[in-house]
């Protein structure tokens, strides 16, 4: 792939804009030597304004999503892509969320431009657990643990019962819930089915991978070791 197309696909600009970057000498190798559009050079050696070129297609990253941000590129208000470098929004293939967290939910969110990896993570066959910390508006009654673990809870407007889920009660209004599937607004709907309301919700873990000190609004690229950890659980 020619350098102009490669760099444009990574969201640094249109092909015309990238060509201008070459003319201005903004694209160099690791030693600071100016590159030209027809040069042949390894991806890892390319620098844009002195910074390493973003990873090629197959990138996956973890974002600690704050509450109040929407998992969308086009909705009104604050978007998760506002927390990332602007060029990430323009990558081709597109950088997509691996599932979603609703606007009022915080916590671990994965994004990737690798369609096969995305489907592997969200596939029921992967059996990846998702761990949530929930703050409830009312005291728990005490029967939620057995109900959620029963595999018989049927959500409104659905015909298939939920898979068994593990609920650990921290105190009357705080609990940890481990899910093994990902239905629409599932945690909120599960507690609503018991007559309660989720006041605050946070996802702390997917599979074997947690946020591990990543602060709200921060993100980092995942490594092959991270992916092994993700699927190890």
N, C-alpha and C positions, 0 to 999 in steps of 0.2 A: 504494500500500500504506500502510495506517495506520501511524503511528510505533510503536505498541505491538507490532504484528506484526513490523515490520521489525527492531526492536531485539531482540525475543525470538528471531527466526530467526538472529540473529547470535550467540546463545549467552549473552547477558547475564542471562538468567533466564527463568522462565515468564512468560506474559502477565500473570498476577496480580502477579508480582514486579516486572515492568517498570512496571505501572500504579502500584505503590507508589513506585517510583523517581521517576515524574512528580510524585506527590503530595509527595514529599520535596524536590523541586526539584533533583534530581541531574542532570537532563537539561536542557541549555541550548544556546543557539546560540554561534557563535564569539565574540560580544561579551559572553557571560556572562548574557544574558537568559534567564530560565526559560522553557522550552517546555512546551506542553500537548499532550495526546495527540492532539487534532484539528488541531494546527497543520500547515501545509504549509511545508516547509523542505527545501532541498537536502541531500542526504546528507553532502556535504563540510562543511556548516556545523554539523552536530550534534556536541555534546560530551557525554560521559558522565563525570561527576565531573571535568570540566575537560579530559578527554582526547578527541582526535578519535575518532569512531565507526570501528570496523573496516571494512575494505572490504566492499562488497556481494558477493553471489554472483558467482563468477568470480575469486576470490582464488587466487593460487598463491604458495607460499613455498618457500624452500630451507632445509633443516636440516642442520647438520653432526652426523650421528648418531655418538655414541660407541659403542664396543663395550659389550655388556652390556644394551642396550635392545632391546625387542621392538616390531616394527611392528604393534601391535594396540591396541584400546581396552579389551579385556576380559581378556587373559591375566594370569597372576600375575607378580609381580616388577616390574621397572622397565620402563615403557612410554615410547615416544617422545613421547606426548602429555603426559607429566609435564614435558617440557622446554619446553612451549608454554603460553601463557595458558590457564587452565582452561576459559574460555568457548569456545575453539576446538573443544573436543571435543563441544560441544553445538550447533554450527552446523547449520542446515538450509537448503540441502542439506549433507550430511555432508562434512567435510574428510577426504579419503582420501589414502593414500600412492599415489604413481605408481610401481607396482611395489613391491618390498620389498627390504630388506637383512636377512639373517638376524641373529639376536641377537648373534653374535660378530663381525659385520662392521661396520666403521666407515665414515664418509664421507658423500658427497653423497646426500641424499634429498629428493625433491620431494613436496609435498603440495598438493592442490587440491580445491575443491568444484565445479569445472567439468568435468562428465562428458565433454563433447566434447573439451576440451583434454587430459584424461587419456588418452583413447583415441587422440588424435592423437600424443601422445608415445610411447606404448607400441606403436603399430601398426608392424608390420614395414615398411610403406610409407614410414614416416618415415626409416628407415635411420639412426637416431640411434646413434652409437657410445657405448660405455660403457667407461671406462678404469679398470682396477683395478691396485693395487699389492699384490703377494703376497709373503709371507715363507713359505718352504718348510721343512718339517721335515728334508728330506734334500737333498743336492746335486742339482742338475739334471743330467741325463745328456748333454744337448746335442742330442738329436734332437727335443725338444719343439717347437722353432721350426717345423720342417718338418711335423711331425704336426699341429699346431694350424692351420697355414696350408693344409693339404691339402684341407679340405672333405670329408674322408672319415671323420673320427673319429666313431664311434658310441658314445654313452653307454649304460651298462647300462639295460635295460628300455625303450629307445627304438628306433624303427624308421627314423627319419630322421637322417642324418648332420648334424653341426654345420656351420654356415656357416664359411668360413675366418676365422680370428682371427689377430691379429698379436701375437707374443710378443717382447719385448725383454728380454734377460737383463742385469741390472745386475751381479750377481756370482753365484756358484754357488747361493745360497739366496734371492736376491731378483730378482724379475722384474716387468715391467709387461705386462699383457694387455689388449688392445683387442678387445671383443666387438661384434657387430653384430646380436645377438639376445639374448633374456633368458629362458633356460630355468631351471627350478628348480635352485637351488644349482649353477649351471653351472660357475663357476670351480673350486669345490672338486671337483666331479665330473670335470672335465677333468684336473686334476692327479692325482686318484685313479686315473684310467684309465692313467696312466703309472707307477703304483706309488708315488706320492709323496703327501704330506699337506700341506694348507695350515695353517700355524701361526697366521698373522694375515693379514687381508684388509682392504683399504681401497679405496673407490671415490672417485676424485679428480675425475672429469669425466663429464658426460653431454652429448653433442653438442658444441657449442662453448662450453659453460658449465662453469666450474670453481668451486671453493670460494673462491678469491681472498681468502685471509686470514681467512675465517670460522673462528673457533675451535670446538673440540669443544663441543657442547651449545648453540651459538649458532644463531640463525635470522634470516632477513630476508625481507621481501616481495620478489617479483620484479617488475620493471617491464616495460613493453612492449619497451624496448630489450633487456632481459635475454632475453625470449622470442625476439626476432629473433636474438640471439647463439646461443641454444640450438639453433635450427633452421638456423643458417647453415652449420654444419659438415657 
